Structures are given as C-alpha cells and as structure tokens.
C-alpha cells in the first residue's frame, strides 16, 4: 500500500472515530443545552472534555507506540512532535473536565464548588480512584513538559511516562461508570474496542515485536572503533543471524538497548551509518553527552535489543535524478549510508558537509573513497577554520545558490543540528525548492 493511500485511510479512521464519539455524546447531552440554568451546558461541555481527553490519551499510545503502519507513513520524528502537541491539548481538557462538571453540579445542588468536589470524592462510586489517576496524569504531563524544556535526560522522561499506564487504569472504571458507555451498550463495546486497539498496537510494536526480532536474529556487538579525529565519535558494529531477513533501508534509524552494566536500562536512537552488506551493520554516535561519551566502553560480544528500523528519510522519497545531500556534524551518519546505497544507481549526487573544523569531520576517508568510486562531488564547509579547497563560513542561502545553481532540479536531503536545519529549511524554501523535493528528519525522540 502506498503512503498516500495509507495516510488517507488513517485520516478516515481518525475522523470516523471522532464522529462516533460526538454522536454518542450528543445523543446523551443535547437536551442539557435547553436547560434554563447554566448547569446544563456546563455538564454537557464538561463531559465532552472528558471524552475527548480519554480519546486523545489513547491516540497518545499510538503516537509513542512506534506503530509501524503509522510510523512508516508520517515518520517517527513527526509523530513524536505531534505527541508533545497532543499532550498540551490533553492537559487543557483534563483540567477543564472536573472544573466544568463540579461547577455544573454545584449549581444543581445549590452548594459551593468546594463542597460539591468533596461530595464527589466521598459519595460517588469510582471517583476517588479516578481522582488519583487524574492527579497522576496531570503530574506526568507537567513533569514531561518540564523535562523537555530543561532538556533533562531521556530516561527521566521515559520513567515519568510509565506512570501514565497506572493513571489510565485508575480512570478506566470511571469512564465506564459515568461516561456515555454507561448509558449505551453499543458505545460500551466501541469503547472497549478502542482501548484494545490502542493497547494492542502499543504492546505489539513497542514490546513484543522487538523481543521477537531479538530472539530470531540474536543481535550482538562485533567491534567498537573510534571515529573521526581524536576519536570524537564512536562506531559500533553489530551482527546477527539471518540478517538478510532484517530489512534496513539507508537513512533509517533504530533504537538500541545494550545488555551491559551501565547501559541496559537505557535505550537510544541512532542512525545506521553502514548497511549490512558484509554481514554486519554500523551505528556511529558523536560524543555529545554522558551516554554517548561512554559508548566506547561497550564490550564486543554483548547482546543488543533493537527496536526498528524506523524513519522515512529514505530513497523512496526521491522524485528527481539529481540529489543534493546537506549534512551538519554527526548528521552525516544517515547520509553516508544513503550515498553508499545510491552511488551505484547512476544518480547525479552532490554532498555539502558542514562542520566547525576538520577536527569534527567524520568519515573523511570513507566519503572520499565513495566519491572516487561513484563519481559524486563533495564540498566541505568549515565555519571556524580556513582550509584549502573548502568553503569557509556558515552554509546559508547565498552559499547554497552559488554552490548548487540547479538546486530546484534536485531532491534535497538535510540532516544536522536543529538550528542549522531550521535555517536551511527557510533558505531552501526561499530559493524555490518544491516541498515534495525536500526531505528531512530529526533523529531524536
């Protein structure tokens, strides 16, 4: 199935789901809008907020579940960004839900807001458990936003998110007891199906499938080598059984968990920098933090749990016979694999590789060898160092136009640090590059 058709079917599924939800909500709450008191609309909108929040939480499970039929259409990086945006919407809905309902019932019962809330917790079945779940969910969303903004460790974000599953379990009974499902058996079956669908996809793609692949392929490290001047990066070579059955496309990334003391509790995404043509494949990570600084201490022979491959930064996106690759720093890793894959196919290739200095240049000899073998052009760009034969300065709109005058006739693959990518996306748009010819992906979750 092509990606356009798959994307259309996913949109149809989402729209249909929301139509069903609105239908059952309206069926049970339409008369509240005719109430002479403000309590009616407050109750109706409050119930809608709760229903939408529960639905979006289930969608969150799909967004973070690395669900292949969704990820292969949109890309895991885009799903990750949508996951964050969806979290803000959920936060607003779960705050609005109890406020609106409490105020609505307080008007009906002629009591204070505080008094009505206490009455809910003391006398309404399942509401105390739901309240605990609500607090957990609220805390995990606020903490997650804080972790992302302060750029704390991925593991902190991950372990905070685990509490969401407890929150969902605590709230589930409340939804069945007081939601639309309590009044309509058809909707109850629909609601059970929605939960089963979301959790089924999460469990299969996030947990079971990686374990099955691990059992089948027995992935393990063959060697660990320093990369670049002064070992600024680390390359890890991995092999396994039946690698021909393990389909990896150039440009994709995977999530790796190394079963070694100090590493096994953490899983991180890395691009494939060399395809498994010779019985092993390679990932390369620049030393940028605590985890990547320690990768050089990985022991050959240890086993690896791999989730993936993921990503749509692949040659399937190509629309032209001419291709421009733009890499910044360690962003060369997926592009190096793409050059190796596309080199023999007779494409007109150009690589612009930007670094601060030669001391940060990764794969210099490999790229030169690939260039000679396949006849493509490489232009190195250094912002902080003057080097004969290379450009000095920052790659910007003017330099792009000068170095690649036929830019609009090419597909452009861009990978690098976020500030560089943001600046070049704007520059490429200004130069008239059609959107369908522009391909980029942030290799981070």
VOPAGU-2260 file (C-alpha; in pm, 1 decimal, decimal comma):
REM VOPAGU-2260
SITE   aa  ch    i         X         Y         Z
SITE  UNK   A    0       0,0       0,0       0,0
SITE  UNK   A    1     146,5     337,8     -96,6
SITE  UNK   A    2     197,0     604,1     169,6
SITE  UNK   A    3     -59,7     845,3      24,5
SITE  UNK   A    4    -337,7     586,4      39,5
SITE  UNK   A    5    -225,7     475,0     383,8
SITE  UNK   A    6    -227,6     835,2     507,7
SITE  UNK   A    7    -579,6     884,8     367,9
SITE  UNK   A    8    -705,7     570,3     542,7
SITE  UNK   A    9    -553,8     683,9     872,3
SITE  UNK   A   10    -726,5    1022,3     841,7
SITE  UNK   A   11   -1056,0     847,4     763,0
SITE  UNK   A   12   -1012,0     627,4    1071,0
SITE  UNK   A   13    -949,5     930,3    1292,9
SITE  UNK   A   14   -1240,1    1134,0    1155,1
SITE  UNK   A   15   -1476,3     837,2    1181,0
SITE  UNK   A   16   -1373,5     781,8    1540,8
SITE  UNK   A   17   -1446,3    1142,3    1637,5
SITE  UNK   A   18   -1779,7    1136,9    1452,4
SITE  UNK   A   19   -1883,1     831,1    1654,0
SITE  UNK   A   20   -1775,0     996,9    1979,2
SITE  UNK   A   21   -1962,2    1319,8    1905,8
SITE  UNK   A   22   -2271,0    1123,5    1802,0
SITE  UNK   A   23   -2294,7     931,9    2131,2
SITE  UNK   A   24   -2208,1    1238,8    2335,9
SITE  UNK   A   25   -2475,1    1448,1    2161,5
SITE  UNK   A   26   -2732,6    1171,6    2197,1
SITE  UNK   A   27   -2696,3    1178,8    2573,6
SITE  UNK   A   28   -2635,5    1550,5    2629,3
SITE  UNK   A   29   -2820,2    1754,3    2364,3
SITE  UNK   A   30   -3112,4    1825,8    2597,5
SITE  UNK   A   31   -2877,7    1985,0    2852,9
SITE  UNK   A   32   -2827,6    2282,3    2623,5
SITE  UNK   A   33   -3200,7    2358,7    2657,3
SITE  UNK   A   34   -3166,0    2391,1    3034,5
SITE  UNK   A   35   -3275,8    2720,9    3185,0
SITE  UNK   A   36   -2974,6    2702,6    3414,9
SITE  UNK   A   37   -2609,0    2733,6    3321,5
SITE  UNK   A   38   -2560,4    2393,8    3480,9
SITE  UNK   A   39   -2683,5    2211,2    3169,6
SITE  UNK   A   40   -2425,9    2347,4    2922,2
SITE  UNK   A   41   -2151,3    2315,6    3186,3
SITE  UNK   A   42   -2228,4    1946,3    3233,3
SITE  UNK   A   43   -2251,6    1877,7    2859,5
SITE  UNK   A   44   -1924,8    2052,8    2774,5
SITE  UNK   A   45   -1752,2    1902,0    3078,7
SITE  UNK   A   46   -1849,1    1551,7    2966,4
SITE  UNK   A   47   -1726,9    1626,5    2614,8
SITE  UNK   A   48   -1392,8    1744,9    2754,7
SITE  UNK   A   49   -1352,7    1419,3    2945,6
SITE  UNK   A   50   -1448,9    1209,1    2644,5
SITE  UNK   A   51   -1207,4    1391,8    2415,2
SITE  UNK   A   52    -927,5    1372,3    2674,9
SITE  UNK   A   53    -970,8     994,6    2705,7
SITE  UNK   A   54    -970,1     956,4    2327,7
SITE  UNK   A   55    -658,4    1168,6    2281,7
SITE  UNK   A   56    -481,8     969,0    2552,8
SITE  UNK   A   57    -548,2     652,7    2352,1
SITE  UNK   A   58    -412,5     829,7    2044,8
SITE  UNK   A   59    -102,3     915,3    2251,0
SITE  UNK   A   60     -41,1     542,0    2292,8
SITE  UNK   A   61     -36,5     503,2    1914,9
SITE  UNK   A   62     189,1     805,7    1870,3
SITE  UNK   A   63     453,3     676,0    2114,3
SITE  UNK   A   64     398,3     308,3    2036,2
SITE  UNK   A   65     628,4     305,4    1729,5
SITE  UNK   A   66     334,9     155,7    1542,1
SITE  UNK   A   67     475,2      62,8    1203,6
SITE  UNK   A   68     168,3     126,1     988,3
SITE  UNK   A   69     152,1     481,5    1124,0
SITE  UNK   A   70     526,8     548,2    1157,6
SITE  UNK   A   71     607,3     437,7     802,3
SITE  UNK   A   72     357,1     694,0     672,0
SITE  UNK   A   73     446,7    1001,5     876,2
SITE  UNK   A   74     789,6     933,2    1025,9
SITE  UNK   A   75     863,6     873,0    1393,0
SITE  UNK   A   76    1005,7    1222,2    1445,4
SITE  UNK   A   77     682,5    1387,0    1326,1
SITE  UNK   A   78     477,8    1155,0    1546,2
SITE  UNK   A   79     699,2    1249,6    1840,1
SITE  UNK   A   80     632,4    1619,9    1782,3
SITE  UNK   A   81     259,2    1553,9    1744,3
SITE  UNK   A   82     274,4    1356,7    2069,6
SITE  UNK   A   83     407,4    1664,0    2250,6
SITE  UNK   A   84     143,0    1891,7    2097,2
SITE  UNK   A   85    -130,2    1642,0    2180,3
SITE  UNK   A   86      -6,4    1641,7    2539,3
SITE  UNK   A   87     -79,2    2012,9    2571,4
SITE  UNK   A   88    -433,3    1960,2    2438,8
SITE  UNK   A   89    -490,8    1674,6    2684,1
SITE  UNK   A   90    -364,7    1892,6    2967,7
SITE  UNK   A   91    -625,5    2157,9    2886,2
SITE  UNK   A   92    -906,4    1902,4    2858,3
SITE  UNK   A   93    -831,8    1716,0    3182,2
SITE  UNK   A   94    -815,8    2045,0    3370,1
SITE  UNK   A   95   -1144,5    2163,5    3217,1
SITE  UNK   A   96   -1332,3    1833,9    3271,4
SITE  UNK   A   97   -1358,9    1832,5    3655,5
SITE  UNK   A   98   -1391,6    2211,3    3680,1
SITE  UNK   A   99   -1692,1    2224,6    3447,1
SITE  UNK   A  100   -1867,1    1921,2    3597,6
SITE  UNK   A  101   -1810,0    2029,6    3956,2
SITE  UNK   A  102   -1943,6    2377,9    3886,3
SITE  UNK   A  103   -2241,1    2234,6    3699,8
SITE  UNK   A  104   -2342,0    2001,1    3983,2
SITE  UNK   A  105   -2271,4    2271,9    4241,5
SITE  UNK   A  106   -2537,0    2488,0    4071,8
SITE  UNK   A  107   -2784,1    2197,4    4061,6
SITE  UNK   A  108   -2728,5    2108,5    4428,3
SITE  UNK   A  109   -2709,5    2471,2    4539,4
SITE  UNK   A  110   -2372,7    2424,7    4709,3
SITE  UNK   A  111   -2023,3    2562,3    4684,8
SITE  UNK   A  112   -1765,5    2441,9    4436,3
SITE  UNK   A  113   -1551,0    2301,7    4719,4
SITE  UNK   A  114   -1848,2    2131,9    4882,4
SITE  UNK   A  115   -1950,3    1965,9    4558,0
SITE  UNK   A  116   -1596,7    1841,4    4495,4
SITE  UNK   A  117   -1578,9    1685,4    4841,8
SITE  UNK   A  118   -1918,6    1523,2    4783,0
SITE  UNK   A  119   -1786,3    1371,7    4458,5
SITE  UNK   A  120   -1489,9    1214,6    4632,0
SITE  UNK   A  121   -1686,6    1086,3    4931,7
SITE  UNK   A  122   -2004,8     958,4    4775,3
SITE  UNK   A  123   -1961,0     896,1    4401,5
SITE  UNK   A  124   -1851,0     544,1    4313,3
SITE  UNK   A  125   -1508,4     519,4    4132,2
SITE  UNK   A  126   -1447,3     893,9    4156,9
SITE  UNK   A  127   -1180,7     866,9    4427,1
SITE  UNK   A  128    -979,1     624,6    4212,2
SITE  UNK   A  129   -1035,4     847,1    3910,8
SITE  UNK   A  130    -917,7    1147,1    4114,0
SITE  UNK   A  131    -590,9     969,2    4198,4
SITE  UNK   A  132    -549,6     877,5    3831,2
SITE  UNK   A  133    -626,1    1238,4    3737,1
SITE  UNK   A  134    -353,8    1369,5    3968,0
SITE  UNK   A  135    -101,3    1118,6    3830,3
SITE  UNK   A  136    -188,0    1207,2    3472,5
SITE  UNK   A  137    -170,9    1578,4    3544,9
SITE  UNK   A  138     165,4    1538,3    3719,7
SITE  UNK   A  139     317,4    1330,7    3437,2
SITE  UNK   A  140     213,0    1584,4    3172,7
SITE  UNK   A  141     351,6    1880,9    3369,8
SITE  UNK   A  142     673,5    1692,7    3451,8
SITE  UNK   A  143     714,0    1583,0    3089,6
SITE  UNK   A  144     683,9    1942,4    2967,3
SITE  UNK   A  145     943,2    2048,2    3227,1
SITE  UNK   A  146    1180,7    1767,5    3128,6
SITE  UNK   A  147    1161,3    1856,6    2759,3
SITE  UNK   A  148    1204,6    2229,9    2815,7
SITE  UNK   A  149    1502,8    2183,6    3050,3
SITE  UNK   A  150    1646,3    1912,2    2823,3
SITE  UNK   A  151    1686,1    1662,6    3104,1
SITE  UNK   A  152    1781,0    1302,0    3037,4
SITE  UNK   A  153    1559,8    1090,4    2811,7
SITE  UNK   A  154    1546,1     823,6    3085,7
SITE  UNK   A  155    1380,7    1070,7    3323,0
SITE  UNK   A  156    1111,6    1142,3    3063,3
SITE  UNK   A  157    1067,9     769,8    2998,6
SITE  UNK   A  158    1022,5     664,4    3360,8
SITE  UNK   A  159     780,6     952,0    3430,2
SITE  UNK   A  160     569,5     832,5    3136,0
SITE  UNK   A  161     537,3     482,0    3282,5
SITE  UNK   A  162     300,3     623,6    3546,6
SITE  UNK   A  163      57,7     714,5    3268,5
SITE  UNK   A  164     -38,8     348,0    3236,1
SITE  UNK   A  165    -135,4     341,1    3606,0
SITE  UNK   A  166    -336,7     659,5    3558,8
SITE  UNK   A  167    -525,5     514,6    3261,8
SITE  UNK   A  168    -608,8     200,3    3462,0
SITE  UNK   A  169    -742,8     406,3    3752,5
SITE  UNK   A  170    -958,5     626,8    3529,3
SITE  UNK   A  171   -1093,5     346,4    3307,7
SITE  UNK   A  172   -1363,0     230,9    3553,4
SITE  UNK   A  173   -1484,0     586,4    3598,6
SITE  UNK   A  174   -1529,3     625,3    3223,0
SITE  UNK   A  175   -1745,0     312,9    3207,3
SITE  UNK   A  176   -1944,2     408,3    3518,3
SITE  UNK   A  177   -2026,8     770,3    3431,9
SITE  UNK   A  178   -1940,9     820,5    3063,9
SITE  UNK   A  179   -2163,4     761,1    2758,0
SITE  UNK   A  180   -2070,8     392,1    2774,1
SITE  UNK   A  181   -2274,8     360,2    3094,4
SITE  UNK   A  182   -2591,8     450,1    2904,0
SITE  UNK   A  183   -2540,3     265,7    2577,2
SITE  UNK   A  184   -2417,6     -92,2    2534,6
SITE  UNK   A  185   -2315,7     -28,7    2173,9
SITE  UNK   A  186   -2090,3     255,9    2281,7
SITE  UNK   A  187   -1953,9      44,7    2565,7
SITE  UNK   A  188   -1842,9    -218,9    2314,2
SITE  UNK   A  189   -1695,3      55,4    2096,5
SITE  UNK   A  190   -1506,3     194,5    2395,6
SITE  UNK   A  191   -1367,1    -149,8    2487,9
SITE  UNK   A  192   -1261,5    -196,4    2125,3
SITE  UNK   A  193   -1084,9     141,5    2118,9
SITE  UNK   A  194    -886,7      53,5    2431,4
SITE  UNK   A  195    -799,8    -291,8    2299,5
SITE  UNK   A  196    -689,7    -142,5    1966,7
SITE  UNK   A  197    -465,9     123,3    2124,1
SITE  UNK   A  198    -307,8    -102,8    2384,7
SITE  UNK   A  199    -280,1    -392,3    2138,9
SITE  UNK   A  200     -78,3    -181,8    1896,2
SITE  UNK   A  201     137,9     -44,1    2177,8
SITE  UNK   A  202     217,6    -385,9    2325,3
SITE  UNK   A  203     284,4    -547,3    1987,2
SITE  UNK   A  204     504,4    -283,1    1827,0
SITE  UNK   A  205     671,7    -136,2    2135,8
SITE  UNK   A  206     745,7    -457,0    2326,9
SITE  UNK   A  207     663,5    -789,0    2161,7
SITE  UNK   A  208     797,1    -724,1    1810,4
SITE  UNK   A  209    1145,6    -610,8    1926,8
SITE  UNK   A  210    1165,9    -918,6    2151,2
SITE  UNK   A  211    1067,4   -1148,7    1863,7
SITE  UNK   A  212    1331,5    -990,1    1638,7
SITE  UNK   A  213    1588,4   -1022,5    1916,1
SITE  UNK   A  214    1507,2   -1391,5    1954,6
SITE  UNK   A  215    1525,4   -1450,9    1578,6
SITE  UNK   A  216    1840,5   -1254,2    1497,1
SITE  UNK   A  217    2046,1   -1272,9    1818,6
SITE  UNK   A  218    2191,2    -925,3    1766,0
SITE  UNK   A  219    2530,3    -869,3    1926,6
SITE  UNK   A  220    2823,5    -629,5    1902,3
SITE  UNK   A  221    3120,7    -742,5    1693,2
SITE  UNK   A  222    3355,1    -446,1    1741,4
SITE  UNK   A  223    3374,9     -90,4    1869,8
SITE  UNK   A  224    3601,9     161,4    1698,6
SITE  UNK   A  225    3686,2     530,4    1742,7
SITE  UNK   A  226    3570,2     753,2    1457,9
SITE  UNK   A  227    3695,9    1087,1    1333,2
SITE  UNK   A  228    3992,8    1295,7    1450,9
SITE  UNK   A  229    4085,8    1226,8    1814,2
SITE  UNK   A  230    3801,6     974,4    1838,8
SITE  UNK   A  231    3528,9    1239,9    1855,3
SITE  UNK   A  232    3272,6     972,6    1768,5
SITE  UNK   A  233    3225,3     602,9    1828,9
SITE  UNK   A  234    3126,4     342,3    1571,1
SITE  UNK   A  235    2960,9      23,6    1690,5
SITE  UNK   A  236    2939,1    -273,0    1453,9
SITE  UNK   A  237    2653,9    -519,1    1506,1
SITE  UNK   A  238    2576,8    -854,7    1351,3
SITE  UNK   A  239    2313,7   -1124,3    1393,4
SITE  UNK   A  240    2157,9   -1436,4    1249,1
SITE  UNK   A  241    1959,4   -1419,5     924,5
SITE  UNK   A  242    2047,1   -1056,3     858,7
SITE  UNK   A  243    1909,5   -1088,3     505,5
SITE  UNK   A  244    1564,9   -1113,9     661,8
SITE  UNK   A  245    1623,8    -796,7     863,4
SITE  UNK   A  246    1534,6    -521,6     620,1
SITE  UNK   A  247    1715,9    -192,8     681,4
SITE  UNK   A  248    1690,8      96,8     439,3
SITE  UNK   A  249    1965,0     354,9     402,2
SITE  UNK   A  250    1870,9     664,5     601,5
SITE  UNK   A  251    1674,7     484,3     872,1
SITE  UNK   A  252    1746,2     474,0    1243,5
SITE  UNK   A  253    1684,5     223,8    1521,7
SITE  UNK   A  254    1656,4     232,0    1898,6
SITE  UNK   A  255    1927,1      33,6    2076,4
SITE  UNK   A  256    1946,6    -118,7    2423,6
SITE  UNK   A  257    2286,7    -273,0    2502,2
SITE  UNK   A  258    2278,9    -551,7    2761,0
SITE  UNK   A  259    2582,2    -435,3    2951,9
SITE  UNK   A  260    2613,6    -294,5    3302,3
SITE  UNK   A  261    2557,0      78,5    3288,5
SITE  UNK   A  262    2372,7      58,8    2954,4
SITE  UNK   A  263    2088,3    -192,8    2974,6
SITE  UNK   A  264    1844,4      46,0    3148,2
SITE  UNK   A  265    1870,1     296,8    2863,4
SITE  UNK   A  266    1750,3     286,0    2501,8
SITE  UNK   A  267    1863,1     547,6    2249,1
SITE  UNK   A  268    1803,7     612,4    1876,6
SITE  UNK   A  269    2096,1     605,3    1632,7
SITE  UNK   A  270    2109,3     622,1    1253,4
SITE  UNK   A  271    2260,7     339,5    1054,5
SITE  UNK   A  272    2586,4     467,2     903,3
SITE  UNK   A  273    2666,9     145,7     713,2
SITE  UNK   A  274    2423,8    -111,0     574,4
SITE  UNK   A  275    2465,2    -484,8     648,7
SITE  UNK   A  276    2611,5    -575,5     310,0
SITE  UNK   A  277    2912,0    -752,3     466,2
SITE  UNK   A  278    2729,8    -936,4     743,7
SITE  UNK   A  279    2728,2    -651,2     993,9
SITE  UNK   A  280    2586,4    -302,6    1012,0
SITE  UNK   A  281    2714,3       3,6    1191,8
SITE  UNK   A  282    2589,7     293,0    1400,4
SITE  UNK   A  283    2801,0     597,6    1475,2
SITE  UNK   A  284    2747,4     840,0    1762,7
SITE  UNK   A  285    2931,5    1163,7    1828,4
SITE  UNK   A  286    3042,6    1221,8    2187,6
SITE  UNK   A  287    2788,9    1481,3    2294,9
SITE  UNK   A  288    2687,2    1377,4    2646,2
SITE  UNK   A  289    2712,4    1126,4    2930,8
SITE  UNK   A  290    2569,6     835,0    2735,4
SITE  UNK   A  291    2748,3     885,8    2403,4
SITE  UNK   A  292    3077,1     950,7    2584,8
SITE  UNK   A  293    3053,1     603,3    2736,9
SITE  UNK   A  294    2970,8     412,4    2418,4
SITE  UNK   A  295    3339,8     347,8    2352,1
SITE  UNK   A  296    3332,7     118,0    2655,5
SITE  UNK   A  297    3074,8    -116,9    2502,3
SITE  UNK   A  298    3219,6    -469,2    2508,0
SITE  UNK   A  299    3227,3    -673,5    2184,3
SITE  UNK   A  300    3009,7    -980,5    2214,1
SITE  UNK   A  301    2732,1    -827,8    2424,3
SITE  UNK   A  302    2375,2    -867,6    2304,2
SITE  UNK   A  303    2160,9    -580,6    2177,2
SITE  UNK   A  304    1784,0    -533,1    2177,9
SITE  UNK   A  305    1687,8    -334,7    1868,2
SITE  UNK   A  306    1359,4    -156,8    1804,5
SITE  UNK   A  307    1319,1     -67,7    1439,2
SITE  UNK   A  308    1421,5      19,7    1180,5
SITE  UNK   A  309    1228,1     346,9    1182,2
SITE  UNK   A  310    1218,7     657,8     970,4
SITE  UNK   A  311    1115,9     780,3     627,3
SITE  UNK   A  312    1443,4     958,5     544,0
SITE  UNK   A  313    1497,3     709,6     261,4
SITE  UNK   A  314    1545,1     693,8    -113,3
SITE  UNK   A  315    1177,7     602,3    -153,2
SITE  UNK   A  316    1115,9     977,5    -126,1
SITE  UNK   A  317    1324,5    1060,2    -432,9
SITE  UNK   A  318    1142,3    1228,2    -722,1
SITE  UNK   A  319    1437,0    1354,8    -933,3
SITE  UNK   A  320    1752,3    1211,0   -1095,1
SITE  UNK   A  321    1960,0    1480,0    -924,2
SITE  UNK   A  322    2008,7    1477,1    -547,6
SITE  UNK   A  323    2169,5    1720,3    -304,3
SITE  UNK   A  324    2272,0    1596,2      40,5
SITE  UNK   A  325    2332,8    1852,1     314,2
SITE  UNK   A  326    2488,4    1725,8     636,9
SITE  UNK   A  327    2597,2    1906,0     950,4
SITE  UNK   A  328    2825,2    1735,3    1201,6
SITE  UNK   A  329    2704,3    1391,3    1303,5
SITE  UNK   A  330    2409,3    1439,3    1065,9
SITE  UNK   A  331    2637,8    1274,3     810,4
SITE  UNK   A  332    2558,1     926,7     950,1
SITE  UNK   A  333    2229,9     854,4     764,5
SITE  UNK   A  334    2354,7    1044,0     458,6
SITE  UNK   A  335    2670,6     834,0     442,6
SITE  UNK   A  336    2450,5     521,9     417,8
SITE  UNK   A  337    2234,3     688,2     150,1
SITE  UNK   A  338    2542,4     778,1     -56,5
SITE  UNK   A  339    2660,1     419,0     -39,6
SITE  UNK   A  340    2318,9     291,9    -146,9
SITE  UNK   A  341    2253,8     546,5    -424,9
SITE  UNK   A  342    2607,9     565,4    -562,3
SITE  UNK   A  343    2577,8     262,0    -792,9
SITE  UNK   A  344    2239,2     374,7    -930,1
SITE  UNK   A  345    2365,7     645,8   -1164,6
SITE  UNK   A  346    2215,5     943,2    -984,3
SITE  UNK   A  347    2371,9    1289,9   -1001,6
SITE  UNK   A  348    2481,5    1336,1    -639,7
SITE  UNK   A  349    2629,6    1632,3    -452,2
SITE  UNK   A  350    2723,9    1637,7     -83,8
SITE  UNK   A  351    2763,3    1958,5     115,6
SITE  UNK   A  352    2917,2    1868,7     451,7
SITE  UNK   A  353    2936,2    2141,7     715,7
SITE  UNK   A  354    3147,7    2134,7    1032,4
SITE  UNK   A  355    3313,6    2383,6    1263,4
SITE  UNK   A  356    3659,0    2249,7    1174,8
SITE  UNK   A  357    3842,4    1945,5    1038,6
SITE  UNK   A  358    3863,2    1817,6    1396,2
SITE  UNK   A  359    3489,6    1741,9    1379,9
SITE  UNK   A  360    3487,3    1586,4    1033,3
SITE  UNK   A  361    3356,7    1228,1    1049,3
SITE  UNK   A  362    3408,1     963,9     776,8
SITE  UNK   A  363    3655,9    1180,6     583,2
SITE  UNK   A  364    3838,2     886,4     422,8
SITE  UNK   A  365    3521,1     682,8     363,8
SITE  UNK   A  366    3343,6     971,8     194,8
SITE  UNK   A  367    3643,4    1041,7     -24,3
SITE  UNK   A  368    3658,4     675,3    -124,9
SITE  UNK   A  369    3285,6     669,5    -205,9
SITE  UNK   A  370    3323,3     990,4    -405,5
SITE  UNK   A  371    3600,0     840,8    -618,8
SITE  UNK   A  372    3415,1     511,5    -663,7
SITE  UNK   A  373    3080,9     661,6    -767,5
SITE  UNK   A  374    3190,7     996,7    -909,2
SITE  UNK   A  375    2990,1    1234,4    -694,4
SITE  UNK   A  376    3102,3    1575,5    -573,8
SITE  UNK   A  377    3180,3    1664,3    -211,2
SITE  UNK   A  378    3210,0    2020,5     -86,4
SITE  UNK   A  379    3332,1    2061,2     271,6
SITE  UNK   A  380    3234,1    2373,5     462,1
SITE  UNK   A  381    3406,1    2487,2     783,8
SITE  UNK   A  382    3266,9    2772,6     989,6
SITE  UNK   A  383    3568,4    2822,0    1219,0
SITE  UNK   A  384    3865,1    2718,3    1005,2
SITE  UNK   A  385    4009,5    2813,5     668,3
SITE  UNK   A  386    4103,8    2505,1     463,7
SITE  UNK   A  387    4232,5    2494,9     107,4
SITE  UNK   A  388    3966,3    2364,3    -129,1
SITE  UNK   A  389    3687,5    2403,3     126,3
SITE  UNK   A  390    3434,0    2678,4     189,2
SITE  UNK   A  391    3467,1    2892,1     499,7
SITE  UNK   A  392    3167,0    3029,2     684,2
SITE  UNK   A  393    2813,8    2913,6     750,8
SITE  UNK   A  394    2608,4    2739,7     485,8
SITE  UNK   A  395    2336,5    2989,5     406,2
SITE  UNK   A  396    2104,1    3086,8     123,7
SITE  UNK   A  397    2370,4    3273,3     -73,5
SITE  UNK   A  398    2622,9    2988,8     -46,6
SITE  UNK   A  399    2360,4    2732,5    -145,6
SITE  UNK   A  400    2269,6    2930,9    -455,7
SITE  UNK   A  401    2635,9    2967,3    -552,9
SITE  UNK   A  402    2742,5    2606,4    -489,4
SITE  UNK   A  403    2431,8    2438,5    -633,5
SITE  UNK   A  404    2286,9    2658,4    -909,7
SITE  UNK   A  405    2049,0    2380,9   -1023,1
SITE  UNK   A  406    1912,5    2334,4    -671,2
SITE  UNK   A  407    1543,1    2341,9    -771,2
SITE  UNK   A  408    1602,9    2046,9   -1006,7
SITE  UNK   A  409    1718,8    1827,2    -719,7
SITE  UNK   A  410    1578,5    1631,2    -430,3
SITE  UNK   A  411    1738,1    1766,1    -113,7
SITE  UNK   A  412    1811,8    1551,7     191,3
SITE  UNK   A  413    1900,3    1755,5     500,7
SITE  UNK   A  414    2028,4    1628,1     834,8
SITE  UNK   A  415    2213,7    1820,8    1103,0
SITE  UNK   A  416    2178,1    2013,7    1429,5
SITE  UNK   A  417    1830,5    2165,8    1480,1
SITE  UNK   A  418    1940,5    2532,8    1441,6
SITE  UNK   A  419    2115,2    2452,6    1113,3
SITE  UNK   A  420    1815,8    2258,4     985,2
SITE  UNK   A  421    1572,5    2534,8    1076,9
SITE  UNK   A  422    1783,2    2797,8     899,5
SITE  UNK   A  423    1834,1    2587,4     586,8
SITE  UNK   A  424    1469,4    2486,9     561,8
SITE  UNK   A  425    1386,0    2855,9     534,7
SITE  UNK   A  426    1669,9    2915,3     285,8
SITE  UNK   A  427    1563,6    2625,4      63,4
SITE  UNK   A  428    1205,2    2748,9      61,4
SITE  UNK   A  429    1320,7    3098,4     -33,0
SITE  UNK   A  430    1523,3    2952,7    -320,8
SITE  UNK   A  431    1208,8    2794,3    -462,3
SITE  UNK   A  432    1268,6    2428,3    -380,9
SITE  UNK   A  433     935,1    2242,2    -421,3
SITE  UNK   A  434     815,0    2091,5     -94,3
SITE  UNK   A  435     789,8    1740,7    -242,2
SITE  UNK   A  436    1164,5    1751,7    -321,9
SITE  UNK   A  437    1269,3    1841,4      33,4
SITE  UNK   A  438    1334,0    1559,8     282,2
SITE  UNK   A  439    1443,5    1591,2     642,4
SITE  UNK   A  440    1402,3    1410,2     969,0
SITE  UNK   A  441    1506,3    1482,0    1327,4
SITE  UNK   A  442    1667,3    1167,0    1464,2
SITE  UNK   A  443    1557,0    1219,6    1823,3
SITE  UNK   A  444    1262,9    1113,2    2036,0
